[in-house]
Amino acid sequence: MYILFKTTGSDKLGIIQIVGRVLNYAVGFVPNTHVDIADYNFLKPTVLDEGVAMGWKFFALPRDYINVRPGTPQNEQLSVAESNEPTGEKIKYYLTDEDKANGAAFMRALMRQILDDVYDKRFAQLNLMTSSLEQGTWTQQRTEAEAYQADNSVTTPMLSALAAARGITVAEMATKVLQAVDKYNQDVANLLASKQAVEQEIKQCSTIANCNRLMHNRFDCSMPASQAQAEGVTTSSKFDL
């Protein structure tokens, strides 16, 4: 099984074999014998099929070939250069249509992984100002608030205690709780809508050149200079997720 994941200096990869690296992400291989027992869930990986995983070699490629040297991971996977050729010798490998499709698919997977990482952090930030104690009572607060607004004769032990502590009525407390719930839900909806808008752009990237363009415009990863020149792009890459 092949996986794509973000790397850190302290990663304990164990049985996972790194087959390629792009930016601060890695493509790893987990042997079939260890798929069910290896500890890799902490990496929050994306599972890739082999063809797409091997597409890492064509990341951001501005042309239809790559230069391959003996003794490199690229040559180990493509077997272009003979082992007895001089180490510094470059050999051109021209991409097949399948290579181009896999390269684009890999870049889409990478962008989705980056997007997930960014929005997972943004979602977590919504809760940073709230203690675990407060979060642990949200469900009960909301349940009592909704029940009270439907029938103000119901028993509301938690809302009553919170209202007394604040010196307000149970009705006022119920309103505050439901307003907070509505705001939180709207914040989550806004996050999800923003993420899905970028996901749609990623899905529309059918070529490596398309992916280069989107990564330049949204993921702060500059497109190759030759592509930028051909397309008349003079602006710097930006982070716009």
GUTI-423514 format. One record per residue: x, y, z of N, C-alpha, C in turn. Coordinates in nm, 2 decimals, m for minus. Layout:
BEGIN
X Y Z X Y Z X Y Z
...
This chain:
BEGIN
0.08 m0.12 0.00 0.00 0.00 0.00 0.09 0.12 0.00
0.05 0.22 m0.08 0.12 0.35 m0.09 0.05 0.46 m0.02
0.12 0.54 0.06 0.05 0.65 0.13 0.13 0.78 0.11
0.05 0.89 0.12 0.11 1.02 0.11 0.09 1.09 0.25
0.19 1.15 0.31 0.18 1.20 0.44 0.28 1.32 0.46
0.24 1.40 0.56 0.33 1.51 0.59 0.44 1.46 0.68
0.56 1.51 0.66 0.68 1.46 0.74 0.72 1.56 0.84
0.78 1.51 0.95 0.85 1.60 1.05 0.98 1.53 1.08
1.06 1.60 1.15 1.19 1.55 1.19 1.18 1.43 1.29
1.07 1.42 1.36 1.05 1.32 1.46 0.97 1.20 1.42
0.93 1.20 1.29 0.85 1.08 1.25 0.92 0.95 1.28
0.84 0.86 1.33 0.89 0.72 1.36 0.82 0.63 1.25
0.89 0.61 1.14 0.82 0.55 1.03 0.82 0.40 1.03
0.91 0.34 1.11 0.91 0.19 1.13 0.92 0.12 0.99
0.82 0.04 0.96 0.83 m0.05 0.84 0.81 0.03 0.71
0.76 0.16 0.72 0.73 0.23 0.60 0.86 0.27 0.53
0.86 0.24 0.40 0.97 0.27 0.31 0.94 0.40 0.23
1.02 0.50 0.25 1.00 0.63 0.17 1.05 0.61 0.03
0.96 0.63 m0.07 0.99 0.61 m0.21 1.00 0.75 m0.28
0.96 0.86 m0.22 0.97 0.99 m0.28 0.94 1.10 m0.18
0.99 1.22 m0.21 0.96 1.33 m0.12 0.93 1.45 m0.21
0.83 1.53 m0.17 0.79 1.65 m0.25 0.75 1.75 m0.14
0.81 1.87 m0.15 0.79 1.98 m0.05 0.81 1.91 0.09
0.72 1.93 0.19 0.74 1.86 0.32 0.65 1.74 0.33
0.62 1.68 0.22 0.54 1.55 0.22 0.62 1.44 0.17
0.58 1.32 0.20 0.65 1.20 0.15 0.55 1.10 0.10
0.60 1.02 0.01 0.53 0.90 m0.04 0.60 0.78 0.02
0.52 0.70 0.09 0.57 0.58 0.16 0.50 0.45 0.11
0.57 0.34 0.12 0.52 0.21 0.09 0.51 0.13 0.21
0.39 0.07 0.24 0.37 m0.02 0.35 0.36 m0.16 0.29
0.44 m0.25 0.32 0.43 m0.39 0.26 0.29 m0.45 0.30
0.24 m0.53 0.20 0.11 m0.59 0.23 0.11 m0.67 0.35
0.22 m0.73 0.39 0.23 m0.81 0.51 0.21 m0.73 0.64
0.23 m0.60 0.63 0.22 m0.52 0.75 0.11 m0.41 0.74
0.03 m0.41 0.64 m0.08 m0.31 0.62 m0.17 m0.31 0.75
m0.20 m0.43 0.80 m0.30 m0.44 0.91 m0.23 m0.43 1.05
m0.10 m0.42 1.05 m0.04 m0.42 1.18 0.06 m0.30 1.20
0.10 m0.24 1.09 0.19 m0.12 1.11 0.12 0.00 1.16
0.19 0.07 1.24 0.14 0.19 1.30 0.17 0.31 1.21
0.07 0.35 1.14 0.08 0.47 1.05 m0.03 0.56 1.06
m0.14 0.53 1.13 m0.25 0.62 1.14 m0.22 0.76 1.19
m0.12 0.77 1.28 m0.08 0.89 1.34 m0.03 0.99 1.23
0.01 0.94 1.11 0.05 1.02 1.00 m0.07 1.09 0.93
m0.19 1.05 0.96 m0.31 1.10 0.88 m0.28 1.09 0.73
m0.25 0.97 0.68 m0.21 0.96 0.54 m0.33 0.96 0.44
m0.29 0.99 0.32 m0.38 0.96 0.21 m0.33 0.84 0.13
m0.42 0.74 0.11 m0.38 0.62 0.04 m0.39 0.64 m0.11
m0.28 0.60 m0.18 m0.27 0.62 m0.32 m0.25 0.48 m0.39
m0.30 0.47 m0.51 m0.26 0.35 m0.59 m0.12 0.37 m0.64
m0.06 0.26 m0.68 0.08 0.26 m0.71 0.11 0.36 m0.82
0.03 0.36 m0.93 0.06 0.45 m1.04 0.06 0.60 m1.00
m0.04 0.64 m0.92 m0.04 0.78 m0.87 0.07 0.81 m0.78
0.10 0.71 m0.69 0.21 0.73 m0.60 0.34 0.75 m0.67
0.37 0.68 m0.78 0.49 0.69 m0.85 0.49 0.82 m0.94
0.37 0.89 m0.94 0.37 1.02 m1.01 0.44 1.13 m0.94
0.49 1.10 m0.82 0.56 1.21 m0.75 0.68 1.26 m0.83
0.74 1.17 m0.91 0.86 1.21 m0.99 0.83 1.32 m1.09
0.70 1.34 m1.12 0.67 1.43 m1.22 0.60 1.56 m1.17
0.62 1.58 m1.03 0.57 1.69 m0.97 0.61 1.82 m1.03
0.52 1.91 m1.07 0.54 2.04 m1.12 0.63 2.04 m1.25
0.63 1.93 m1.32 0.72 1.92 m1.44 0.67 2.02 m1.55
0.75 2.11 m1.60 0.71 2.21 m1.70 0.72 2.16 m1.84
0.77 2.03 m1.86 0.79 1.98 m1.99 0.75 1.83 m2.00
0.77 1.77 m2.11 0.73 1.63 m2.13 0.84 1.53 m2.10
0.94 1.57 m2.03 1.05 1.47 m2.00 1.12 1.52 m1.87
1.19 1.42 m1.81 1.27 1.45 m1.69 1.41 1.40 m1.72
1.51 1.46 m1.66 1.65 1.41 m1.67 1.67 1.31 m1.55
1.72 1.20 m1.59 1.74 1.09 m1.49 1.89 1.06 m1.48
1.94 1.04 m1.36 2.07 1.00 m1.33 2.08 0.86 m1.27
2.18 0.79 m1.29 2.20 0.66 m1.22 2.20 0.68 m1.07
2.16 0.59 m0.99 2.17 0.59 m0.85 2.07 0.69 m0.78
1.97 0.73 m0.85 1.87 0.82 m0.79 1.74 0.74 m0.77
1.65 0.79 m0.68 1.52 0.73 m0.67 1.44 0.72 m0.80
1.45 0.83 m0.88 1.38 0.83 m1.01 1.42 0.72 m1.10
1.56 0.70 m1.10 1.60 0.59 m1.19 1.57 0.45 m1.14
1.57 0.44 m1.00 1.53 0.31 m0.94 1.39 0.27 m0.98
1.30 0.37 m1.00 1.16 0.35 m1.03 1.14 0.34 m1.19
1.22 0.41 m1.26 1.20 0.42 m1.41 1.30 0.33 m1.48
1.41 0.29 m1.42 1.51 0.21 m1.49 1.55 0.26 m1.62
1.59 0.39 m1.63 1.63 0.45 m1.76 1.78 0.43 m1.78
1.86 0.47 m1.67 2.00 0.46 m1.68 2.06 0.33 m1.64
2.16 0.28 m1.71 2.23 0.16 m1.66 2.31 0.19 m1.54
2.33 0.09 m1.46 2.40 0.11 m1.33 2.55 0.14 m1.36
2.60 0.10 m1.47 2.75 0.12 m1.50 2.77 0.25 m1.57
2.67 0.33 m1.59 2.70 0.46 m1.66 2.75 0.56 m1.55
2.82 0.66 m1.60 2.88 0.76 m1.51 2.77 0.82 m1.42
2.80 0.84 m1.29 2.69 0.89 m1.20 2.64 1.02 m1.24
2.72 1.11 m1.30 2.67 1.25 m1.33 2.60 1.25 m1.47
2.59 1.14 m1.54 2.53 1.14 m1.67 2.38 1.15 m1.66
2.33 1.25 m1.74 2.18 1.26 m1.74 2.12 1.19 m1.87
2.01 1.13 m1.85 1.94 1.07 m1.96 1.80 1.12 m1.96
1.75 1.16 m2.07 1.61 1.21 m2.08 1.51 1.09 m2.08
1.41 1.11 m2.00 1.30 1.01 m2.00 1.17 1.09 m2.04
1.11 1.05 m2.15 0.99 1.12 m2.20 0.86 1.05 m2.14
0.78 1.14 m2.08 0.66 1.09 m2.01 0.56 1.03 m2.11
0.50 0.92 m2.07 0.39 0.86 m2.15 0.26 0.94 m2.11
0.15 0.92 m2.18 0.03 0.98 m2.14 m0.01 0.93 m2.00
0.02 0.80 m1.97 m0.01 0.75 m1.84 0.07 0.82 m1.73
0.20 0.85 m1.76 0.28 0.92 m1.67 0.22 1.06 m1.64
0.18 1.13 m1.74 0.13 1.26 m1.73 0.00 1.26 m1.64
m0.09 1.16 m1.67 m0.21 1.15 m1.59 m0.18 1.12 m1.44
m0.08 1.03 m1.42 m0.04 1.00 m1.28 0.02 1.12 m1.21
0.10 1.20 m1.29 0.16 1.31 m1.23 0.06 1.42 m1.18
m0.04 1.44 m1.27 m0.15 1.53 m1.23 m0.23 1.48 m1.11
m0.26 1.35 m1.12 m0.33 1.28 m1.01 m0.26 1.29 m0.87
m0.13 1.28 m0.88 m0.05 1.29 m0.76 m0.05 1.43 m0.71
m0.04 1.53 m0.79 m0.05 1.67 m0.75 m0.18 1.70 m0.69
m0.29 1.65 m0.75 m0.42 1.67 m0.69 m0.43 1.61 m0.55
m0.38 1.49 m0.54 m0.38 1.43 m0.40 m0.30 1.51 m0.30
m0.18 1.56 m0.35 m0.10 1.64 m0.26 m0.17 1.77 m0.22
m0.24 1.84 m0.31 m0.31 1.96 m0.28 m0.43 1.93 m0.18
m0.49 1.82 m0.20 m0.60 1.78 m0.11 m0.55 1.75 0.03
m0.43 1.69 0.04 m0.37 1.66 0.17 m0.33 1.79 0.24
m0.27 1.89 0.16 m0.24 2.02 0.22 m0.36 2.09 0.27
m0.47 2.08 0.18 m0.59 2.15 0.22 m0.65 2.09 0.34
m0.65 1.96 0.36 m0.70 1.89 0.48 m0.62 1.94 0.60
m0.49 1.95 0.59 m0.41 1.99 0.70 m0.44 2.13 0.74
m0.46 2.22 0.65 m0.49 2.36 0.68 m0.62 2.37 0.75
m0.72 2.31 0.69 m0.86 2.32 0.74 m0.88 2.25 0.87
m0.81 2.14 0.89 m0.81 2.07 1.02 m0.76 2.17 1.13
m0.66 2.24 1.10 m0.60 2.34 1.20 m0.70 2.45 1.22
m0.77 2.50 1.12 m0.86 2.61 1.13 m0.98 2.56 1.21
m1.03 2.44 1.19 m1.14 2.38 1.27 m1.10 2.37 1.41
m0.98 2.33 1.44 m0.93 2.32 1.58 m0.93 2.45 1.65
m0.89 2.56 1.57 m0.88 2.69 1.62 m1.02 2.74 1.67
m1.13 2.69 1.62 m1.26 2.74 1.66 m1.28 2.70 1.81
m1.21 2.60 1.86 m1.23 2.55 2.00 m1.12 2.59 2.09
m1.02 2.67 2.04 m0.90 2.70 2.13 m0.94 2.79 2.25
m1.04 2.87 2.23 m1.07 2.96 2.34 m1.17 2.90 2.44
m1.20 2.78 2.42 m1.30 2.71 2.51 m1.24 2.60 2.58
m1.26 2.59 2.71 m1.19 2.48 2.79 m1.26 2.35 2.76
m1.19 2.25 2.80 m1.25 2.11 2.79 m1.38 2.10 2.87
m1.37 2.16 2.99 m1.49 2.16 3.08 m1.61 2.22 3.01
m1.59 2.34 2.95 m1.70 2.40 2.88 m1.75 2.32 2.76
m1.66 2.27 2.68 m1.70 2.18 2.57 m1.77 2.06 2.61
m1.74 2.01 2.73 m1.81 1.89 2.77 m1.95 1.91 2.81
m1.99 2.04 2.83 m2.13 2.07 2.87 m2.21 2.12 2.75
m2.15 2.13 2.63 m2.23 2.19 2.52 m2.35 2.12 2.49
m2.34 1.99 2.47 m2.46 1.91 2.43 m2.57 1.93 2.53
m2.54 1.92 2.66 m2.65 1.94 2.76 m2.70 2.08 2.76
m2.62 2.18 2.75 m2.66 2.32 2.74 m2.76 2.33 2.63
m2.72 2.28 2.51 m2.81 2.30 2.39 m2.94 2.23 2.41
m2.93 2.10 2.46 m3.06 2.02 2.48 m3.15 2.10 2.58
m3.10 2.15 2.69 m3.19 2.22 2.78 m3.24 2.35 2.72
m3.16 2.42 2.65 m3.20 2.55 2.59 m3.31 2.53 2.49
m3.30 2.43 2.40 m3.40 2.40 2.30 m3.53 2.35 2.37
m3.52 2.27 2.47 m3.63 2.22 2.55 m3.70 2.34 2.62
m3.63 2.43 2.68 m3.68 2.54 2.75 m3.76 2.64 2.66
m3.70 2.66 2.54 m3.77 2.75 2.45 m3.89 2.69 2.39
m3.90 2.56 2.38 m4.02 2.49 2.34 m4.13 2.48 2.45
m4.08 2.48 2.58 m4.17 2.46 2.69 m4.10 2.51 2.81
m4.13 2.64 2.86 m4.05 2.70 2.97 m4.09 2.64 3.11
m4.17 2.53 3.10 m4.20 2.47 3.23 m4.11 2.34 3.26
m4.02 2.31 3.16 m3.94 2.19 3.18 m3.83 2.22 3.28
m3.77 2.12 3.33 m3.66 2.13 3.43 m3.53 2.15 3.35
m3.45 2.25 3.40 m3.32 2.28 3.33 m3.21 2.30 3.44
m3.17 2.19 3.49 m3.07 2.19 3.60 m2.94 2.27 3.56
m2.89 2.24 3.45 m2.76 2.30 3.41 m2.78 2.45 3.37
m2.88 2.48 3.29 m2.91 2.62 3.25 m2.94 2.70 3.38
m3.02 2.64 3.47 m3.06 2.72 3.59 m2.93 2.75 3.67
m2.84 2.66 3.68 m2.72 2.68 3.76 m2.63 2.79 3.69
m2.62 2.78 3.56 m2.54 2.88 3.49 m2.60 3.02 3.49
m2.74 3.02 3.48 m2.81 3.15 3.48 m2.79 3.21 3.62
m2.80 3.13 3.73 m2.78 3.19 3.86 m2.64 3.24 3.88
m2.54 3.17 3.83 m2.41 3.21 3.85 m2.38 3.35 3.77
m2.45 3.37 3.66 m2.43 3.50 3.59 m2.53 3.61 3.63
m2.63 3.57 3.71 m2.72 3.67 3.76 m2.82 3.71 3.65
m2.86 3.61 3.56 m2.96 3.64 3.46 m3.07 3.53 3.47
m3.17 3.55 3.39 m3.28 3.45 3.39 m3.25 3.33 3.31
m3.32 3.22 3.33 m3.30 3.10 3.25 m3.33 3.13 3.10
m3.44 3.21 3.08 m3.47 3.25 2.94 m3.36 3.32 2.87
m3.29 3.41 2.94 m3.18 3.48 2.89 m3.06 3.38 2.86
m3.04 3.29 2.95 m2.93 3.19 2.94 m2.96 3.10 2.82
m3.08 3.06 2.80 m3.12 2.98 2.69 m3.09 3.05 2.56
m3.12 3.18 2.55 m3.10 3.25 2.43 m2.95 3.26 2.40
m2.87 3.29 2.50 m2.73 3.30 2.48 m2.67 3.17 2.43
m2.71 3.06 2.49 m2.66 2.93 2.45 m2.69 2.90 2.30
m2.82 2.93 2.26 m2.85 2.90 2.12 m2.79 2.99 2.03
m2.77 3.12 2.07 m2.69 3.21 1.98 m2.55 3.16 1.96
m2.49 3.11 2.07 m2.35 3.06 2.06 m2.35 2.94 1.97
m2.45 2.85 1.98 m2.46 2.73 1.89 m2.47 2.78 1.75
m2.56 2.87 1.72 m2.58 2.92 1.58 m2.45 2.98 1.52
m2.38 3.06 1.61 m2.25 3.12 1.56 m2.15 3.01 1.53
m2.14 2.91 1.62 m2.04 2.81 1.60 m2.07 2.73 1.47
m2.20 2.69 1.45 m2.24 2.62 1.33 m2.21 2.70 1.21
m2.24 2.83 1.21 m2.21 2.91 1.09 m2.06 2.92 1.06
m1.98 2.93 1.17 m1.84 2.93 1.15 m1.79 2.80 1.08
m1.84 2.69 1.13 m1.81 2.56 1.07 m1.85 2.55 0.92
m1.98 2.60 0.90 m2.03 2.60 0.76 m1.94 2.69 0.67
m1.90 2.80 0.72 m1.81 2.89 0.64 m1.68 2.82 0.60
m1.62 2.75 0.70 m1.50 2.68 0.68 m1.52 2.57 0.57
m1.62 2.50 0.59 m1.65 2.38 0.50 m1.67 2.44 0.36
m1.75 2.55 0.34 m1.78 2.60 0.21 m1.65 2.65 0.14
m1.56 2.72 0.22 m1.44 2.76 0.17 m1.35 2.65 0.12
m1.35 2.54 0.20 m1.26 2.43 0.16 m1.32 2.36 0.04
m1.45 2.34 0.03 m1.51 2.28 m0.08 m1.49 2.36 m0.21
m1.48 2.49 m0.20 m1.46 2.57 m0.32 m1.32 2.54 m0.38
m1.22 2.53 m0.29 m1.09 2.49 m0.34 m1.09 2.35 m0.39
m1.16 2.26 m0.32 m1.16 2.12 m0.37 m1.22 2.11 m0.51
m1.31 2.19 m0.54 m1.37 2.19 m0.68 m1.26 2.24 m0.78
m1.18 2.34 m0.74 m1.07 2.38 m0.83 m0.97 2.27 m0.85
m0.94 2.20 m0.74 m0.85 2.09 m0.75 m0.90 1.98 m0.85
m1.02 1.95 m0.84 m1.08 1.84 m0.92 m1.07 1.88 m1.07
m1.08 2.01 m1.10 m1.07 2.06 m1.24 m0.93 2.06 m1.30
m0.83 2.03 m1.22 m0.69 2.03 m1.27 m0.67 1.90 m1.34
m0.68 1.89 m1.46 m0.66 1.76 m1.54 m0.52 1.74 m1.59
m0.43 1.84 m1.58 m0.30 1.83 m1.63 m0.20 1.88 m1.53
m0.07 1.85 m1.54 0.03 1.90 m1.45 0.04 2.05 m1.46
0.02 2.10 m1.58 0.03 2.25 m1.60 m0.09 2.32 m1.52
m0.21 2.26 m1.53 m0.32 2.31 m1.45 m0.29 2.31 m1.30
m0.23 2.20 m1.25 m0.19 2.19 m1.11 m0.09 2.29 m1.07
0.01 2.31 m1.16 0.11 2.41 m1.13 0.05 2.55 m1.12
m0.05 2.58 m1.20 m0.12 2.71 m1.20 m0.19 2.73 m1.06
m0.26 2.62 m1.02 m0.34 2.63 m0.90 m0.25 2.64 m0.78
m0.14 2.56 m0.78 m0.05 2.57 m0.67 0.02 2.70 m0.66
0.04 2.77 m0.77 0.10 2.90 m0.77 0.00 3.00 m0.71
m0.13 2.99 m0.75 m0.23 3.09 m0.71 m0.29 3.07 m0.57
m0.28 2.95 m0.52 m0.35 2.92 m0.39 m0.25 2.86 m0.29
m0.16 2.78 m0.33 m0.08 2.70 m0.23 0.06 2.76 m0.21
0.09 2.88 m0.26 0.22 2.94 m0.24 0.34 2.86 m0.28
0.32 2.79 m0.40 0.42 2.71 m0.46 0.44 2.76 m0.60
0.55 2.83 m0.62 0.57 2.89 m0.75 0.57 2.79 m0.87
0.50 2.83 m0.98 0.51 2.74 m1.09 0.65 2.75 m1.16
0.68 2.66 m1.24 0.81 2.66 m1.31 0.83 2.79 m1.39
0.95 2.84 m1.39 0.97 2.97 m1.46 0.94 2.97 m1.61
0.96 2.85 m1.67 0.93 2.84 m1.81 0.78 2.85 m1.84
0.70 2.79 m1.75 0.55 2.80 m1.76 0.50 2.94 m1.73
0.56 3.00 m1.63 0.52 3.14 m1.60 0.55 3.23 m1.71
0.66 3.21 m1.77 0.70 3.30 m1.89 0.61 3.28 m2.00
0.58 3.15 m2.03 0.49 3.12 m2.15 0.35 3.17 m2.12
0.30 3.18 m2.00 0.17 3.22 m1.97 0.16 3.37 m1.93
0.28 3.43 m1.93 0.28 3.58 m1.90 0.25 3.60 m1.75
0.28 3.51 m1.66 0.26 3.53 m1.52 0.38 3.60 m1.46
0.35 3.71 m1.40 0.46 3.79 m1.34 0.44 3.81 m1.19
0.33 3.77 m1.13 0.30 3.78 m0.99 0.36 3.66 m0.91
0.40 3.69 m0.79 0.45 3.59 m0.70 0.35 3.49 m0.66
0.39 3.37 m0.62 0.29 3.27 m0.57 0.23 3.33 m0.44
0.12 3.27 m0.40 0.05 3.32 m0.28 m0.02 3.21 m0.21
m0.04 3.23 m0.08 m0.12 3.14 0.00 m0.26 3.19 0.01
m0.36 3.13 m0.06 m0.50 3.18 m0.06 m0.60 3.07 m0.05
m0.60 3.01 0.07 m0.69 2.90 0.09 m0.80 2.94 0.19
